[in-house]
């Protein structure tokens, strides 16, 4: 019985340590996470808010939850991967109540959107085209970033034009 308790305690310490190491250093075993990015950041022009937390991000656009995902950093570059969309934000964008106010995984979102469009008589080919366009528009580029205390700057190219977004720590 005593050996089982010791083994159990060792396993717990191992997994807790592994989890802490992963949260502060790794996401998928290869990419580092810059923990200096952790926090809430407000975009200078729009006032939109982005929360970065050990490889996970949330974006609030126009005061509404909108996008959630994961990020990795490497030598001053950040790569964001969208994993979820919030239905309520999509409803605001299209100016109609079409989806429930909940988080949708990419698959759930495209399936729900496809089913919804079918009810409006949109063909399967048009649905696939619209969903592909939506996913392409929402593909986030790998961005360079720099951080100086409470200022975070993302620089990237969009349609061959150099862009820069400035965020302030909240």
PyMOL commands that set and color helices and strands:
alter all, ss='L'
color gray80, all
select helices_A, chain A and resi 2-25+35-37+87-94+106-119+124-137
alter helices_A, ss='H'
color red, helices_A
select strands_A, chain A and resi 39-43+49-53+56-61+64-74+77-86+103-105+143-148+151-158+161-169
alter strands_A, ss='S'
color yellow, strands_A
deselect
rebuild
show_as cartoon
